[in-house]
Structure formats: C-alpha cells, structure tokens
Amino acid sequence: MSQTFLKRRLTQWGSALLVACVLPACSSSSQNEKQGLRAAEARPTAQANAEAAPPPSASPQDFAADEGSTDQRKTVAAQPKEDRAMKAPRGIEAEMMREAPAPEPMMAAPATATLGGGAVAGGVIGSVQGPPPAKPSRMAPTKKLEASARLTEKDLDGVDTGGPRQGNTFEAWKPNSFTETSKDPLSTFAADVDTASYTVARRYLQNGNLPPSSAVRVEEFVNYFKYRYTPPETGAFTVHLEAAPSPFDSKRHFVRVGVQGKVVSRSQRKQAHLVFLVDTSGSMASQDKLPLAKEAIKIAVKNLNENDTVAIVTYAGSTREVLAPTPATDVKTIHAALDTLQSGGGTAMGTGMELAYKHAVKKASGKVVSRVIVLTDGDANIGPTLSPQAMLESIHKYVAEGVTLTAVGFGMGNYRDDMMEKLADKGNGNCFYVDSFKEAKKVFETQLTGTLEVIAKDVKLQVEFNPAAVRRYRLMGYENRDVADNDFRNDKVDAGEIGAGHNVTALYEVELVKDSKESLATVRVRAKAPNGTEAAEQSFPFERSLLRASVEASSPDFRFALAVASTADILRGNPAAEGWSLATTQKLAEGAAAGDADRNEFVKLVSQARALSGASARGE
C-alpha cells in the first residue's frame, strides 16, 4: 500500500474523529445525513434490479421508438480534477478500495458520476493515470500496446456503494502527447474502420449522460462518418490530404490524412459464408440485446447474394449448432432457426468461438469470404478460455487460413467493450455496437457488405513530418493502433484491413515552423492484397499548397472531421484539449453537415454534451 494512499485515508479518518469529538452536535447531524445518503443510494440499486427483469419480446418498430433499455446504474463520487493524476489503484490497494466503504468527504463533493450510464463530472471517468514514455511503441515488436495503467468502470464498481462488481467495462488509453519533430519525425499506425466507440457514446448522450472518458476513442468517432473522398481510378485506394489553422489556438494547425478504398458493387463481390455466433446467455434477455440481434441477422440475410451461405451457432452454458450452412436465399429456414433462440444460462464464449471457427474454416478459400460474426454483450464467465488473448490463441490457426471476425456489441449494464475491441483486432476484423434498429440497418445492411469484401489487408500508414516545416505534432487517437516505426516495412506485423468503399481518416494537431515555405510531410501507405503475403507501398507528398489560409477556407469534410475529432478529445478529457470549447466544435459541425442525417444527429449530440457538461466543466 502506497504512503500517499495511507496518508490520505489517515488524514480523512483523523479529521472525521476530531470533528466528532469536538463537535458532538455536528457528529449527530452527520450521522443523520449518512443514513439519508445510504437510503438514497439504495434506491438506484433497487431500480436497476427492477429494470434488469427480462422484458417482453419487441418488434423492429419497438426498437426504433425505444432504441435501447435503461442502463443499470451505480453511483460513486466523481474524482476532483486535481485527483485524476493519481496512479490507478493496483494490487492490495485496489482490493481495499473495492471492499471498504469510502470515508465521508470533509467538504462538499463534486458532481456525481453514475456508472453504466451516468453523468460524469467533466466527462472524465476511467482515465489512464501516470505519465508513460512519450512514444512507448517505438520499442514494441507489434502494433498492440497495453496501457501503462488502466482504470475501467468495473474497477470503480462498489468503491463508494459497496455494490456488486458489475457494469460496462472499457479500456482507457493514454492520449498521444506532442512529439518534437527533430527528435522523431515518424508517426506510424494501422488503419482502423471500427465505429463502436461512437455508437456507445451516442447511447450515453441520448440517455442523458456523458460517456465515460475511457469509452471514447477518437478514431472511431471520426471514422463513423463517411467523407466525400474521390475513389481511386486504379488500385485499391487513394489518399486525400488537407491542413488548416486551428479554431482553438492561433499558434497551431490541424492536418488531415484521408484514405479512400475502391468501391465493389454487391454483384461483383466474392461469395460469402457467414457464421453468426449468437450469445444466448441470460444477460442477453433485454430488448436491446438478443431480440435486436435476431432482427440484425435478418437484415444481413436480406442483403446477401444467391451464392452466399449462412450458419448459426449459439452459446450460453453450452454451445449449439442451430443452423447448418444454408443458402441465404432460404429465408424461411433461416428465420425459423432465429425465432427459436431464447436467452438463459451462463456465457461460454470460448467454446462457442471454437465451434463457429470450425464451421467457417470449412469454406474459407481465395474465392470465398468466410467470416465469423459475434453478436454479444461481451460478457464471458464460463468455459476454458475466457480472455480475448486465450480465445484467439485457441483459434489462431483458423485466422491464418483466412477466416475473419466481426464483433457486434449489444446492450448496456455489463457490456464488455474492452473484450469486443480486442476480439475484432486479433481476429482481423471490425468492431461495431448496435443500440437501435436503425443502427442495425446501418451496420448489417450497409457496413457489413463493405467488410465482407476486403480490398487491402495489413494496411499501415506512416507520416514523416518535415522538421523544417513542423516543429511538433500529435496524432489524435489511434493509441491502440500504434505501430513501431521500424515495423512499417515488416510485413509479418499485423495491421488493419480496409473493406470495399471504406474510408479511413486521421487528424494531427501540429505546430508549424514560422515563415517556413517547406512541404509539411510525406505520407506513406503500405498494404497487402487480400490474399497476398508481400505488401506494396505508395508515397504521397504533403505539399504546402494543401495548407488552407483559414479553417473556413477548408473543405466541409475537413471541418466536419475536425469537429468530430476535437469533440471526442474534449469528451475523453484529453489534457491537450483543455480550454477547447464544445460550442466551437458544434459550430464547425453545423457548417459542414450539408443535410446529412448522421452529421445532423452529431450536431444534436454535441448540443446535448454541452448541456450535460456545463460551461464551467469545459472552459466555455
């Protein structure tokens, strides 16, 4: 146990004892207040238990109207701003914090944070603590980094309430810090087209709560939206570059790198074999979980071709083959199999994954896209393999044979976002989150078709900034997609996949060298063909002519991507975004929405975030 931890506890308890001895009247009053507080804390728990009861089945119209059940809630005191720099509790300290009730505060507490869907003071909860090396991945052998310290919602459960260890679990990543170009001009990362983080945050906001900071991944916010990049005339993709002055700081600029994949029509894509692995455990009972997952599969089947096939495997306390490989045109048989699915039992995800992959690998070939699609809340509590690492190691041979994975999350209350993201990453696939029937249509009708036809795999991007033009830079997001600079041309190192029609966008905040006329950077993209083993590399100069005189002079796509990225940085509590204004990001987004439904929805979400965070919390 650290001395800091002991001192803090002893100071608080000692002060409480002194007050009780000297001011008995105050002590008596304090006891009454404590009883009232405990009674108040018990009410949300009772409400959460009532809400956890299995609801009746629902139709697609119910999902469109309801868009998800109420989250289970547990209330704890939010961390004061100055306490967020403390190291995350580990070992004995962490266990004591979970088991022992926290001492009563000696002064007025800040705003309350509600886990599993609660308001968060300053939008910060589950943030990673402690300063890591500026660029830790430069010595890493692979692209995947473990955070130097983690603090998830699950770690905080029961700290102040003594409640059970349950709740949504997210993995927090230390935001990228500024790097001096003269010391390290290279920034290397893997392409990412996941969108789960944005949809999860949207659900929090629509339910009237700020998302936990650890739930916010900047790249997944930005890449949720489509940008009007011109597709390549030849080859798998093309690159679009642009830069403009910062609307937040006159001394800085933003740089955007956009990659557009080639478009493949539904009739032109390869034959697909999809194995739907459906979680039917007891935790999937609510309307926004198993019933919504079944509707999502029906949407996917409707959009498959006559040559495609479908299989269904379920897992709960045990695994079961519900549907053998069946032509996608046999809709009646597929729907009948889906309608038999009911929730109940534990969650043996590991054995379910093994069975699903055995089905998928039978049809995997260069001419057939074979994919496992997992539909779950991410909880896994039964079976020989529980961790994503253990599960993926057990089926590694199938991944090597070309079977890819799509992880689709559902529901709140015990949602394992950290597990879903890792499964998709290690399974050479994508991660989505579905919170409504509308989102199910978007993912399974539009996005899934793109992920089926992989046009380039192990896609890596490397930006080499020119020290004569750029003093320092920081990449916004992509922390868990970092690739060691010297692994950029190591074709054995896994990276990201780009599906047909996908675009990938990344933004940097930079400080330019004053009065320099030099080009800003060189952008390199390295990728393999879908069935290839050796990568090809392309290089794109970032000329000075691509730097706009003002942010207003930049393209609508640039301004909207900047609005989304900066909003995400604010919501995650990134110190680099301290003093930034959600009012500014909302104005940027409004001016670049161009009548697009998803963009207009984002504008409303920013407005909601402003109302929830308050002007003082965001420095507006």
C-alpha positions as CSV (number, residue, x, y, z in Angstrom):
1,M,0.0,0.0,0.0
2,S,1.4,3.3,-1.0
3,Q,2.3,6.0,1.5
4,T,0.1,8.5,-0.4
5,F,-2.9,6.2,-0.1
6,L,-2.3,5.7,3.7
7,K,-1.8,9.3,4.3
8,R,-5.0,10.3,2.5
9,R,-7.0,7.7,4.4
10,L,-5.5,8.5,7.8
11,T,-5.9,12.3,7.2
12,Q,-9.6,11.9,6.3
13,W,-10.4,9.5,9.2
14,G,-8.4,11.5,11.7
15,S,-10.2,14.7,10.7
16,A,-13.5,12.9,11.0
17,L,-12.7,11.7,14.5
18,L,-11.6,15.2,15.6
19,V,-14.8,16.7,14.4
20,A,-16.8,14.0,16.1
21,C,-15.1,14.6,19.4
22,V,-15.1,18.4,19.4
23,L,-18.5,19.0,17.8
24,P,-20.9,16.2,19.0
25,A,-23.9,18.1,17.7
26,C,-22.3,18.2,14.2
27,S,-21.5,14.5,14.5
28,S,-25.1,13.7,15.3
29,S,-26.2,15.7,12.4
30,S,-23.6,14.0,10.2
31,Q,-24.9,10.5,11.2
32,N,-28.4,11.5,10.1
33,E,-27.1,12.7,6.8
34,K,-25.2,9.5,6.3
35,Q,-28.4,7.5,6.9
36,G,-30.2,9.6,4.4
37,L,-27.4,9.2,1.8
38,R,-27.4,5.4,2.2
39,A,-31.1,5.3,1.7
40,A,-30.8,7.5,-1.4
41,E,-28.0,5.2,-2.7
42,A,-30.2,2.1,-2.2
43,R,-33.0,3.5,-4.4
44,P,-31.0,3.4,-7.7
45,T,-29.8,-0.2,-6.9
46,A,-33.4,-1.3,-6.4
47,Q,-34.4,0.5,-9.6
48,A,-31.6,-1.2,-11.5
49,N,-32.7,-4.7,-10.3
50,A,-36.2,-4.0,-11.4
51,E,-35.0,-2.8,-14.8
52,A,-32.9,-6.0,-15.2
53,A,-36.0,-8.2,-15.4
54,P,-36.5,-9.8,-18.8
55,P,-38.8,-7.6,-20.9
56,P,-41.3,-8.9,-23.4
57,S,-40.2,-9.5,-26.9
58,A,-40.3,-6.5,-29.2
59,S,-40.8,-5.7,-32.8
60,P,-38.5,-3.6,-35.0
61,Q,-40.9,-0.7,-34.5
62,D,-40.3,-1.0,-30.8
63,F,-36.6,-0.8,-31.3
64,A,-36.9,2.3,-33.5
65,A,-39.0,4.0,-30.8
66,D,-37.2,2.9,-27.7
67,E,-33.6,2.5,-29.0
68,G,-32.4,0.5,-26.0
69,S,-33.3,-0.2,-22.4
70,T,-32.2,1.8,-19.4
71,D,-28.8,1.0,-18.2
72,Q,-28.1,-0.5,-14.8
73,R,-26.8,2.3,-12.6
74,K,-24.3,2.5,-9.7
75,T,-23.4,5.9,-8.2
76,V,-20.0,6.9,-6.9
77,A,-18.4,10.3,-6.2
78,A,-16.6,11.8,-9.2
79,Q,-12.9,12.4,-9.0
80,P,-11.9,16.0,-8.4
81,K,-9.8,17.3,-11.3
82,E,-6.6,17.5,-9.2
83,D,-7.0,13.8,-8.2
84,R,-7.1,12.5,-11.8
85,A,-3.3,12.4,-11.9
86,M,-3.1,9.8,-9.1
87,K,-2.0,6.4,-10.2
88,A,-4.6,3.8,-10.9
89,P,-5.2,1.5,-7.8
90,R,-3.4,-1.8,-8.1
91,G,-3.0,-4.9,-6.0
92,I,-3.9,-4.7,-2.3
93,E,-4.9,-1.0,-2.6
94,A,-7.3,-1.7,-5.4
95,E,-9.0,-4.5,-3.4
96,M,-9.3,-2.3,-0.3
97,M,-10.9,0.4,-2.4
98,R,-13.4,-2.1,-3.8
99,E,-14.3,-3.8,-0.5
100,A,-14.1,-1.0,2.1
101,P,-16.6,1.9,2.1
102,A,-15.0,5.2,1.3
103,P,-14.8,7.7,4.2
104,E,-17.3,10.6,4.2
105,P,-15.8,13.6,2.4
106,M,-14.8,16.5,4.7
107,M,-16.0,19.1,2.2
108,A,-18.6,19.4,-0.5
109,A,-18.2,16.7,-3.1
110,P,-18.1,17.5,-6.8
111,A,-20.8,16.4,-9.2
112,T,-21.8,12.7,-9.1
113,A,-20.7,10.1,-11.7
114,T,-23.1,7.3,-12.5
115,L,-21.6,4.2,-13.9
116,G,-23.4,2.1,-16.5
117,G,-25.0,5.2,-18.0
118,G,-24.4,8.1,-15.5
119,A,-23.4,11.7,-15.7
120,V,-19.6,12.2,-15.3
121,A,-18.1,15.4,-13.9
122,G,-16.0,16.9,-16.6
123,G,-16.7,13.8,-18.8
124,V,-13.7,12.0,-17.2
125,I,-14.0,8.6,-15.7
126,G,-11.8,5.5,-16.1
127,S,-8.9,7.7,-17.4
128,V,-5.4,6.2,-17.5
129,Q,-3.1,7.6,-14.9
130,G,0.7,8.1,-14.8
131,P,3.0,9.6,-17.4
132,P,4.2,6.9,-19.8
133,P,7.1,7.4,-22.2
134,A,6.3,9.9,-25.0
135,K,6.2,7.2,-27.7
136,P,6.3,3.8,-26.0
137,S,5.5,1.8,-29.1
138,R,8.8,2.6,-30.8
139,M,10.4,-0.4,-29.0
140,A,7.3,-2.6,-29.2
141,P,7.5,-5.6,-31.5
142,T,3.8,-5.4,-32.6
143,K,1.2,-2.8,-33.1
144,K,-0.8,-3.6,-30.0
145,L,0.2,-1.8,-26.8
146,E,-1.0,-2.5,-23.3
147,A,-1.9,0.7,-21.5
148,S,0.6,1.7,-18.8
149,A,-2.2,1.8,-16.3
150,R,-5.9,1.1,-16.6
151,L,-8.9,2.2,-14.7
152,T,-12.2,0.9,-16.0
153,E,-15.7,1.3,-14.8
154,K,-15.6,-2.2,-13.5
155,D,-12.6,-1.2,-11.3
156,L,-14.7,1.5,-9.7
157,D,-17.8,-0.6,-9.0
158,G,-18.5,-0.8,-5.3
159,V,-15.9,1.8,-4.3
160,D,-18.4,4.0,-2.5
161,T,-21.6,1.9,-2.6
162,G,-20.3,-1.5,-1.7
163,G,-22.3,-2.8,-4.6
164,P,-21.5,-5.9,-6.7
165,R,-18.7,-5.9,-9.3
166,Q,-20.7,-5.4,-12.5
167,G,-21.1,-2.8,-15.1
168,N,-19.8,-1.7,-18.5
169,T,-16.1,-2.2,-19.0
170,F,-13.8,0.0,-21.1
171,E,-10.1,0.0,-21.6
172,A,-8.6,3.5,-21.3
173,W,-5.6,4.5,-23.3
174,K,-3.2,7.4,-22.6
175,P,-3.7,10.1,-25.2
176,N,-0.9,10.7,-27.6
177,S,1.3,13.6,-26.5
178,F,3.1,16.1,-28.6
179,T,6.3,14.8,-30.2
180,E,9.2,17.0,-31.2
181,T,9.7,16.5,-35.0
182,S,13.5,17.0,-34.7
183,K,13.7,14.0,-32.3
184,D,11.2,11.7,-34.0
185,P,9.7,12.7,-37.4
186,L,7.8,9.4,-37.9
187,S,4.3,8.6,-36.9
188,T,3.1,5.1,-37.8
189,F,-0.2,3.4,-37.1
190,A,-2.6,0.8,-38.5
191,A,-5.8,1.6,-40.4
192,D,-9.0,1.4,-38.4
193,V,-12.6,1.4,-39.5
194,D,-14.2,0.4,-36.2
195,T,-17.1,2.5,-35.1
196,A,-18.3,1.0,-31.8
197,S,-17.0,3.8,-29.6
198,Y,-19.1,6.5,-31.3
199,T,-22.3,4.4,-31.0
200,V,-21.7,3.7,-27.4
201,A,-21.1,7.4,-26.6
202,R,-24.2,8.3,-28.6
203,R,-26.3,6.0,-26.4
204,Y,-24.9,7.6,-23.2
205,L,-25.7,11.0,-24.5
206,Q,-29.2,10.2,-25.8
207,N,-29.9,8.7,-22.4
208,G,-29.0,12.0,-20.8
209,N,-25.5,11.1,-19.6
210,L,-21.9,11.9,-20.6
211,P,-19.9,8.9,-21.8
212,P,-17.1,7.6,-19.6
213,S,-13.8,9.1,-20.9
214,S,-12.4,5.6,-21.4
215,A,-15.3,4.7,-23.7
216,V,-14.2,7.5,-26.2
217,R,-11.8,6.5,-29.0
218,V,-11.2,9.4,-31.3
219,E,-10.6,7.4,-34.5
220,E,-13.8,5.5,-34.1
221,F,-15.7,8.8,-33.7
222,V,-14.2,10.2,-36.9
223,N,-14.5,7.0,-38.9
224,Y,-18.2,6.5,-38.1
225,F,-18.9,9.1,-40.7
226,K,-18.4,8.9,-44.5
227,Y,-16.4,11.6,-46.3
228,R,-16.7,12.6,-49.9
229,Y,-13.2,11.4,-51.0
230,T,-12.8,10.6,-54.6
231,P,-12.3,6.8,-55.1
232,P,-9.2,5.6,-56.9
233,E,-9.2,5.2,-60.6
234,T,-6.8,2.3,-60.3
235,G,-5.5,0.3,-57.4
236,A,-7.1,-0.4,-54.0
237,F,-7.1,3.1,-52.6
238,T,-6.2,6.7,-52.9
239,V,-5.1,9.4,-50.3
240,H,-6.5,12.8,-49.7
241,L,-4.5,15.4,-47.7
242,E,-5.5,18.8,-46.3
243,A,-4.5,21.2,-43.5
244,A,-5.8,24.4,-41.9
245,P,-5.3,26.7,-38.9
246,S,-6.8,25.6,-35.6
247,P,-10.0,27.2,-34.5
248,F,-8.9,26.8,-30.8
249,D,-5.3,28.1,-30.8
250,S,-3.8,30.6,-33.3
251,K,-0.4,29.0,-32.9
252,R,-1.4,25.6,-34.2
253,H,-2.8,23.9,-37.2
254,F,-4.7,20.6,-38.0
255,V,-3.6,18.1,-40.6
256,R,-5.9,15.5,-42.1
257,V,-5.0,12.3,-43.9
258,G,-7.8,10.5,-45.6
259,V,-7.6,7.1,-47.3
260,Q,-10.4,6.0,-49.7
261,G,-10.9,2.4,-50.7
262,K,-12.2,1.3,-54.0
263,V,-15.9,0.5,-54.4
264,V,-17.0,-3.0,-55.1
265,S,-20.7,-3.5,-56.0
266,R,-22.8,-6.2,-54.4
267,S,-22.9,-8.2,-57.6
268,Q,-19.1,-8.1,-58.1
269,R,-18.0,-9.2,-54.6
270,K,-16.9,-12.7,-53.8
271,Q,-19.2,-15.4,-52.5
272,A,-19.6,-15.1,-48.7
273,H,-20.1,-17.7,-46.0
274,L,-21.2,-16.1,-42.7
275,V,-21.3,-18.0,-39.4
276,F,-23.3,-16.0,-36.9
277,L,-22.2,-16.8,-33.3
278,V,-25.0,-15.6,-31.1
279,D,-24.8,-15.1,-27.3
280,T,-28.0,-16.6,-25.8
281,S,-27.0,-16.3,-22.2
282,G,-29.2,-14.9,-19.5
283,S,-27.5,-11.5,-19.8
284,M,-28.9,-11.2,-23.3
285,A,-32.6,-11.1,-22.3
286,S,-33.4,-7.4,-22.6
287,Q,-35.0,-5.9,-25.7
288,D,-31.8,-4.2,-26.9
289,K,-29.8,-7.5,-26.8
290,L,-30.9,-10.9,-28.2
291,P,-34.2,-9.7,-29.8
292,L,-32.4,-6.9,-31.5
293,A,-29.5,-9.2,-32.5
294,K,-32.0,-11.6,-34.2
295,E,-33.5,-8.7,-36.2
296,A,-30.0,-7.6,-37.2
297,I,-29.2,-11.1,-38.6
298,K,-32.4,-11.0,-40.6
299,I,-31.4,-7.7,-42.1
300,A,-28.0,-9.1,-43.1
301,V,-29.6,-12.2,-44.7
302,K,-31.8,-9.9,-46.8
303,N,-28.8,-8.2,-48.2
304,L,-26.8,-11.3,-49.2
305,N,-26.5,-12.8,-52.7
306,E,-27.8,-16.0,-54.1
307,N,-24.4,-17.7,-53.8
308,D,-23.9,-16.8,-50.1
309,T,-24.5,-19.2,-47.3
310,V,-25.3,-18.7,-43.6
311,A,-24.8,-20.8,-40.5
312,I,-25.8,-20.1,-36.9
313,V,-24.1,-21.2,-33.7
314,T,-25.2,-20.2,-30.2
315,Y,-23.5,-20.3,-26.8
316,A,-24.7,-19.9,-23.3
317,G,-24.0,-22.6,-20.6
318,S,-23.1,-24.8,-23.6
319,T,-22.7,-24.4,-27.4
320,R,-25.1,-25.5,-30.0
321,E,-25.4,-25.6,-33.8
322,V,-28.8,-24.1,-34.6
323,L,-28.4,-23.9,-38.4
324,A,-26.1,-25.8,-40.7
325,P,-24.7,-23.9,-43.7
326,T,-27.8,-22.8,-45.6
327,P,-28.2,-20.8,-48.8
328,A,-29.0,-17.2,-48.0
329,T,-32.0,-17.4,-50.3
330,D,-33.7,-19.9,-48.0
331,V,-35.0,-17.1,-45.8
332,K,-37.8,-19.2,-44.3
333,T,-35.5,-21.8,-42.8
334,I,-33.1,-19.1,-41.5
335,H,-35.8,-17.1,-39.9
336,A,-37.3,-20.2,-38.3
337,A,-34.0,-21.0,-36.8
338,L,-33.6,-17.5,-35.4
339,D,-37.1,-17.5,-34.0
340,T,-36.2,-20.5,-31.8
341,L,-33.4,-18.6,-30.0
342,Q,-34.1,-17.8,-26.3
343,S,-31.8,-16.4,-23.6
344,G,-30.8,-18.3,-20.5
345,G,-27.7,-19.7,-18.7
346,G,-24.1,-18.7,-18.4
347,T,-21.7,-17.4,-21.1
348,A,-19.3,-20.0,-22.6
349,M,-17.9,-17.7,-25.2
350,G,-14.6,-19.5,-25.7
351,T,-16.2,-22.9,-26.7
352,G,-18.7,-21.0,-28.9
353,M,-15.9,-19.3,-30.8
354,E,-14.1,-22.6,-31.4
355,L,-17.2,-24.2,-32.9
356,A,-18.0,-21.2,-35.0
357,Y,-14.5,-21.1,-36.5
358,K,-14.6,-24.8,-37.2
359,H,-17.7,-24.1,-39.3
360,A,-16.2,-21.1,-41.0
361,V,-12.8,-22.6,-42.0
362,K,-14.5,-25.4,-44.0
363,K,-15.4,-22.9,-46.7
364,A,-12.5,-20.4,-46.4
365,S,-10.6,-20.0,-49.7
366,G,-9.3,-17.4,-52.0
367,K,-12.7,-17.3,-53.8
368,V,-14.9,-17.3,-50.7
369,V,-15.1,-14.8,-47.9
370,S,-15.5,-16.7,-44.7
371,R,-16.4,-14.7,-41.6
372,V,-17.5,-15.3,-38.0
373,I,-19.9,-12.6,-36.8
374,V,-20.2,-12.5,-33.0
375,L,-23.3,-10.9,-31.5
376,T,-23.0,-10.4,-27.8
377,D,-22.8,-8.0,-24.8
378,G,-19.2,-9.2,-24.5
379,D,-19.7,-10.9,-21.1
380,A,-17.8,-14.2,-20.8
381,N,-18.0,-16.2,-17.5
382,I,-17.9,-19.9,-18.3
383,G,-15.6,-22.0,-20.3
384,P,-11.9,-23.0,-20.6
385,T,-10.9,-19.8,-22.5
386,L,-12.1,-16.5,-21.1
387,S,-9.7,-13.8,-22.2
388,P,-9.7,-12.5,-25.8
389,Q,-6.0,-13.5,-25.9
390,A,-6.7,-17.0,-24.8
391,M,-9.7,-17.3,-27.2
392,L,-7.8,-16.1,-30.2
393,E,-4.8,-18.2,-29.4
394,S,-7.0,-21.3,-29.5
395,I,-8.3,-20.4,-32.9
396,H,-5.2,-18.8,-34.4
397,K,-4.8,-21.5,-37.0
398,Y,-8.2,-20.6,-38.4
399,V,-7.3,-16.9,-38.6
400,A,-4.2,-17.8,-40.5
401,E,-6.4,-19.7,-43.0
402,G,-8.3,-16.5,-43.9
403,V,-11.3,-16.6,-41.6
404,T,-12.1,-13.0,-40.4
405,L,-14.1,-11.8,-37.5
406,T,-16.8,-9.1,-36.9
407,A,-17.6,-8.3,-33.3
408,V,-21.0,-6.6,-32.8
409,G,-21.9,-5.4,-29.3
410,F,-25.4,-5.0,-27.8
411,G,-26.9,-3.6,-24.6
412,M,-25.7,-1.9,-21.5
413,G,-25.2,-2.8,-17.9
414,N,-22.5,-5.4,-18.3
415,Y,-21.2,-4.5,-21.8
416,R,-17.5,-5.6,-22.3
417,D,-16.3,-3.0,-24.8
418,D,-12.7,-3.9,-24.0
419,M,-13.2,-7.5,-24.9
420,M,-15.1,-6.8,-28.1
421,E,-12.5,-4.4,-29.4
422,K,-9.7,-6.9,-28.7
423,L,-11.5,-9.8,-30.4
424,A,-12.1,-7.7,-33.6
425,D,-8.5,-6.6,-33.6
426,K,-7.0,-10.0,-33.1
427,G,-9.5,-11.6,-35.4
428,N,-8.5,-9.4,-38.4
429,G,-11.9,-7.8,-38.4
430,N,-14.1,-4.9,-37.3
431,C,-16.0,-3.9,-34.2
432,F,-19.4,-2.3,-34.1
433,Y,-22.0,-1.5,-31.5
434,V,-25.7,-1.6,-32.2
435,D,-28.0,0.4,-30.0
436,S,-31.2,0.5,-32.1
437,F,-33.0,-1.0,-35.0
438,K,-31.8,2.0,-37.1
439,E,-28.2,1.3,-36.3
440,A,-28.8,-2.4,-37.0
441,K,-29.9,-1.5,-40.5
442,K,-26.8,0.7,-41.0
443,V,-24.3,-1.9,-39.8
444,F,-25.9,-5.1,-41.3
445,E,-27.3,-3.5,-44.5
446,T,-24.5,-1.1,-45.4
447,Q,-21.3,-1.6,-43.5
448,L,-21.2,-5.4,-43.3
449,T,-21.3,-5.6,-47.1
450,G,-18.1,-3.5,-47.2
451,T,-16.3,-5.5,-44.6
452,L,-17.1,-8.7,-46.4
453,E,-15.0,-7.7,-49.4
454,V,-11.6,-6.9,-48.0
455,I,-9.7,-4.9,-50.7
456,A,-6.5,-4.5,-48.7
457,K,-5.1,-6.1,-45.5
458,D,-2.4,-5.2,-43.0
459,V,-2.8,-1.5,-44.1
460,K,-0.3,0.7,-42.3
461,L,0.1,4.5,-42.6
462,Q,3.3,6.4,-41.8
463,V,3.5,10.2,-41.8
464,E,7.1,11.6,-41.9
465,F,6.9,15.2,-40.8
466,N,9.4,17.7,-42.2
467,P,11.4,19.2,-39.2
468,A,11.9,22.3,-41.4
469,A,8.2,22.9,-41.6
470,V,6.6,21.2,-38.5
471,R,8.0,21.9,-35.0
472,R,6.0,19.2,-33.2
473,Y,2.9,17.1,-33.8
474,R,0.4,14.7,-32.1
475,L,-1.9,12.1,-33.6
476,M,-5.5,12.4,-32.4
477,G,-6.5,8.9,-31.4
478,Y,-5.2,5.6,-32.8
479,E,-3.4,4.9,-29.5
480,N,-4.3,1.2,-29.6
481,R,-3.4,1.1,-33.3
482,D,0.2,2.3,-32.9
483,V,2.9,0.5,-34.9
484,A,6.6,0.7,-34.2
485,D,8.3,2.9,-36.8
486,N,10.8,0.2,-37.7
487,D,7.9,-2.3,-38.3
488,F,6.3,-0.2,-41.0
489,R,8.1,-2.3,-43.7
490,N,7.9,-5.5,-41.6
491,D,5.2,-7.5,-43.5
492,K,5.0,-10.0,-40.7
493,V,3.5,-7.4,-38.4
494,D,-0.3,-7.4,-38.4
495,A,-2.2,-4.2,-39.1
496,G,-5.7,-3.0,-40.2
497,E,-8.0,-4.1,-43.0
498,I,-9.9,-1.9,-45.4
499,G,-13.2,-3.1,-46.9
500,A,-14.7,-2.1,-50.2
501,G,-15.8,1.6,-50.2
502,H,-14.4,2.3,-46.8
503,N,-12.5,5.4,-46.0
504,V,-10.1,5.9,-43.1
505,T,-9.4,9.4,-41.7
506,A,-6.8,10.5,-39.2
507,L,-6.0,14.0,-37.9
508,Y,-2.9,15.6,-36.4
509,E,-2.6,18.7,-34.3
510,V,0.7,20.4,-35.3
511,E,2.8,23.5,-34.6
512,L,4.4,24.8,-37.7
513,V,7.8,26.5,-38.1
514,K,7.2,30.2,-38.5
515,D,7.8,31.6,-42.1
516,S,8.7,28.2,-43.5
517,K,7.8,27.5,-47.1
518,E,8.8,23.8,-47.0
519,S,6.3,20.9,-47.6
520,L,4.7,19.6,-44.4
521,A,5.3,15.9,-44.7
522,T,5.4,12.7,-46.7
523,V,2.5,10.2,-46.2
524,R,3.2,6.6,-47.0
525,V,0.7,3.8,-47.2
526,R,1.7,0.1,-47.1
527,A,-0.7,-2.7,-47.7
528,K,-1.1,-6.3,-48.9
529,A,-3.6,-7.6,-51.5
530,P,-6.4,-9.6,-49.8
531,N,-4.7,-12.9,-50.5
532,G,-1.1,-11.6,-50.7
533,T,1.8,-12.0,-48.4
534,E,4.0,-9.1,-49.5
535,A,3.0,-5.5,-49.2
536,A,3.2,-2.7,-51.8
537,E,4.0,0.8,-50.7
538,Q,2.8,4.2,-52.0
539,S,4.1,7.6,-51.2
540,F,2.2,11.0,-51.2
541,P,3.8,14.4,-50.7
542,F,2.0,16.8,-48.4
543,E,2.7,20.0,-50.3
544,R,2.4,23.5,-48.8
545,S,-0.4,24.2,-51.3
546,L,-2.7,21.9,-49.3
547,L,-2.5,24.2,-46.3
548,R,-5.6,26.5,-46.3
549,A,-5.4,30.1,-45.2
550,S,-8.2,29.6,-42.6
551,V,-10.4,26.8,-41.3
552,E,-13.3,28.5,-43.0
553,A,-11.5,28.0,-46.4
554,S,-11.1,24.3,-45.8
555,S,-13.4,21.7,-47.3
556,P,-16.7,20.7,-45.5
557,D,-15.3,17.2,-44.9
558,F,-12.2,18.7,-43.3
559,R,-14.2,20.9,-41.0
560,F,-16.6,18.1,-40.0
561,A,-13.8,15.6,-39.3
562,L,-12.1,18.2,-37.2
563,A,-15.3,18.9,-35.3
564,V,-15.8,15.2,-34.5
565,A,-12.2,14.6,-33.5
566,S,-12.0,17.6,-31.3
567,T,-15.3,16.8,-29.6
568,A,-14.0,13.3,-28.9
569,D,-10.8,14.8,-27.4
570,I,-12.9,17.0,-25.2
571,L,-15.2,14.2,-24.0
572,R,-12.2,11.9,-23.2
573,G,-10.7,14.7,-21.1
574,N,-7.5,14.9,-23.1
575,P,-5.2,17.5,-21.4
576,A,-4.2,18.7,-24.9
577,A,-7.8,19.8,-25.4
578,E,-8.2,21.7,-22.1
579,G,-9.7,25.0,-22.8
580,W,-11.3,23.8,-26.1
581,S,-15.0,24.7,-26.5
582,L,-17.8,22.3,-27.4
583,A,-19.5,25.5,-28.7
584,T,-16.8,25.8,-31.3
585,T,-17.0,22.1,-32.4
586,Q,-20.7,22.4,-32.7
587,K,-20.4,25.5,-34.9
588,L,-17.9,23.7,-37.1
589,A,-20.1,20.7,-37.4
590,E,-23.2,22.7,-38.2
591,G,-21.4,24.5,-41.0
592,A,-20.3,21.2,-42.6
593,A,-23.4,19.0,-42.0
594,A,-24.7,19.6,-45.6
595,G,-28.0,18.0,-44.9
596,D,-26.5,14.6,-44.0
597,A,-28.7,12.8,-41.4
598,D,-25.8,11.3,-39.4
599,R,-24.0,14.6,-39.3
600,N,-27.1,16.5,-38.2
601,E,-27.5,13.9,-35.5
602,F,-23.9,14.6,-34.4
603,V,-24.7,18.3,-34.1
604,K,-27.6,17.4,-31.7
605,L,-25.3,15.2,-29.7
606,V,-22.8,18.0,-29.2
607,S,-25.5,20.2,-28.0
608,Q,-26.6,17.5,-25.6
609,A,-23.0,17.2,-24.4
610,R,-22.7,20.9,-23.8
611,A,-25.9,20.9,-21.7
612,L,-24.6,17.9,-19.6
613,S,-21.1,19.1,-19.1
614,G,-21.9,22.7,-18.3
615,A,-19.9,25.8,-19.3
616,S,-17.6,25.6,-16.2
617,A,-16.6,22.0,-16.8
618,R,-15.4,22.7,-20.3
619,G,-14.0,26.1,-20.0
620,E,-16.6,27.7,-22.3
